């Protein structure tokens, strides 16, 4: 059977991509942030996962407010990026995966999830920035990617408990897939931040650290929050914690944290990264 070998969390803010394009990773503003990634890159290079399941949210490139599925999953052989207006360079195509993705889709529907199925979809910085930061030089095309998009922009949004259950269902689907593929799961976005309104710039570092702790030791504690709770505690875009929660749901059972980094502020965001392994 296929096996999930680890879970990775990371910010996906557009400024990360711009910093990499400009080669300013070692400047005082960015140095501590980028210092958090070499251990994860080393692990990826050592383990060579065949497939990455990437939980992300689309910020309007493909799914704007006029068509915003709660959950969507890609099953295409390739994914293109396009200019989003953030100043990030358009990246080379992402290699898709079409066998495990359809298996996951079928298993989700059998287990009362009804995702939007995308056979042709562009992917935005929510997915491309994490791939670029994990594989400098955009050397990621050897790995097949299954994008799983969660609505974090338009109300009503899925509850953390529902996102955790989605992750669990995907984790079980991976375990039931015939094959020996090694799978890594990405939870992207977050942590606390708000881009506009009266509370623009809010960062709750204490809550961010608590979430990173609970993701390891007690993920179900995070499922008790409502969307309104997350907005109040962590800002309007703090709901991107849902992608981290979905990632953790995929990792059935206990996990071990082997690496962590947290820096705030980075582009008005509490930016964390973790590497989790199944025990």
N, C-alpha and C positions, 0 to 999 in steps of 0.2 A: 504493500500500500504506500501511497505518498505520505510524506512526513513533514510536519511543520518543525523546522529546526531552530527557529528563533523569531523574536519580535523586536522591531525597532520603532522607536518614536522619534519624531523630529518636527521642528518648525518648517513651514513652507513659505515664509514671507518672501515677496518678490525681491526685496532688497538683497537677499542672499545671492540670488542669481546675478544681480547687477554687480555685487561686490566681486564675485568670481570672474565675471566677464572683464572687470577692470583690473583684476589682479591685486586687490587691496586687502586680502585676507589677513596679512600680518601687520596691518596698521593698528594703532592703539584701540580704536573703536571696535574692530572686528576680531582681534587676536584671541581673546578668551573664548569667543563663540566658536571659531573654527578649530580651536584646540580640542574641542570635544569630539571631533569626528575621526581622527586617525585610528583609535582602537576599534571603532566599528568597521572602518574600511579594511583593516587588517583581518578582522573576523570574516567579512564577506569574501575577501580574496582567498582566505584559507578554506572556507566551507564551499564556495562556489555554488550557491543555490541555483537550481534550474528555473524556478518560478518565483516571482514576487507578487503577492496579493497586496495591493496598495489601496488603503482607505483614504479618500481625499474628498474635498468638496469643490464643486465647480463654481467659480466666481463670476460667471456670466459669459464665458467664451462659447459654451455649447448649450447650457441650460440657464436661461435668464428667468426673470420672474414670471414670464408668460408661459413657461413650461418647466416646472420644477418638480421632478419626481422625488418622492421621499427617499427611495433607494434605487440605484441604477447599477448595473454591472455590464462590463464590456466583454464581448466574446469575438473580437475581431483579430485578424492576423497581424494588424499593424495599427498604430495610433499616431496621428499627426498632431503637431502643435501649431499655433498661429500667434500672430501679434495680438496681445491683449491690451496694449496701451500703457503698460507699466514700465516700459523701457528695457525689458528682458529680451535678450536675443532669442530668436526662434531656434529650437534645438532640433537635432536630427530625429527621424521617426523612432518610436518606441516599438519594440517587437512584442506582438500580442501572443496570447495563448488561447487555443480554440477547443481543446479537449477537456481539460480540467474545468475550464470556465463553464462549459455547457453542463458538465456533471454537477457543478455547484448550483447552477440555475435550476436544473431539474430537482435536485434535492431541496432547495429552498422552497420551491412551489409545493413539493410534497409535504413540506413541514410548515405550511401556512404563511410563508413569506411570498410576496408578489412583486418582485423587483421589475423595473423597466429594463428590458434586454436591449443592449446597444450593439449592433453589428457594424455601425459606422459612427464614430464619435471622435471629436477633437478633445485633447486633454490639455488642461491649463496648468498654471504654476503650482497648483495644489499637488500635482503629481510629478511635474517635470523638475521642480526645484529639489525635492528629495532625491530623485535619481541622480541629478547632476552633482549634488553635494556628496553622495556616497561613492560616485564614480567620477572623479576629476577627469577632465578632458572628454566628458560625456561618453565614457567607454562602458556603456551599459547594454549595448544591443545584443550581447550574447545571452542575456537573461530575458525570459519571457515574462510578460507582465499582465496581470488581471486587474483592471481598475474597478474599484467599488466606490461609487459616489454616494455621499450622504448629504441630504439637504441641511445646510447650516445658514441659509440666507433668508428664506421666506417662511413666515409662520403660516400654519402649524408645522413645527419641526418634530422629528421623532425623539422620544424620551431616551435618556441614557439607558434605561432598563431595556428598551426595545433594541437599541444599538448593541448592547451586550449580548442579547439573545440572538441577534443577527450574526454576530461574530461566532457564537457557540455553534450555530447551525452550519456556518461555513467551515469551522474547524472539524465538525463531524463529517461533513461532506468530503473534505480533504482526506481524512482517515479512511473513508470507504472507497477511495479511488484506487483502482488497480494500477500499480506502477511503482517505481522506486524513486520518483522525483523528490528532490529536496526543495522545500517551500519556506520562504521567509515572508513575514507579514509586516507591513508598514502601517503605523498609525500616524497620520500627519496633521499639521496645523497647530493652533494654540501656541502657548497656553493662554493665560489671561491677557486680554487686550480689547480695546474698543476704538474704532477708527473715526467715529463721528459723534455728533450730539454733545450734550452738556458734559458728559463724562468721558469724552475723547481723551485717550492717553492713560486710562486707568490700568494699573497693573497690581495684582494681588499675589505677591511672591510667596507669602505664607501658604495661601491656598494652592498655588502651583506645586510647591514642595510636598504638601500633604497629598495631593493627587498622585504625584509620582510615587510616594511611599505606598499609598493604597493600591495603586496599580499592581504592585508586587505582592503585598501581603493580604489585601482584602478588597479585591476589585468590586465585589458586590456592594460594598459601602458606597461606591460612587454612583451606583444605579438608583440610589434613593433620592438623588437630586432631580428636581424638575427643570425644564428649560428656563422657567422664570427664575428659579434659584441660581442657575448658572449665570444668567444675564446680570442679576443683582450682585453676585459675589465676584464674578470674573470678567464682567463687561459683555457687550453685545456679541462680540466675536469669541468670547470664552466658550461658547457652545461647541467650538471645534474640538473640545475635549471628547466629544462623542466618537471621533475617529480613533482616538487612543483607546477608549473603552471597547470599541468593536474589535480592535486588534487584540486586546487582552482576552476578549471572549473566545477568539480563535484558539488561544493557547489553553487547551483543556487541562485543568489540574494546576498544580503548584508550579511556580517559576522561580528562577534565580536571577537576580540583577547582577550583571557582570560589569556594567559601565553606566555612568550617569554624568551629565553636565547640565548646568543651568546658568543662564546669564540674563540679566534684565537691567535696563531696557535694551532691546535690539529692535530698531524700527518700531518703537512704541509697543513692544511685545515682550512678554515673559517667555523666553525661548529655552525649551528644554529638549534633551535627547537622552534616550535610554537604550540599552541592549539587554533584552531578557531572553533567557534560555529555559526550556522545559527541564524540570528536574527528573 
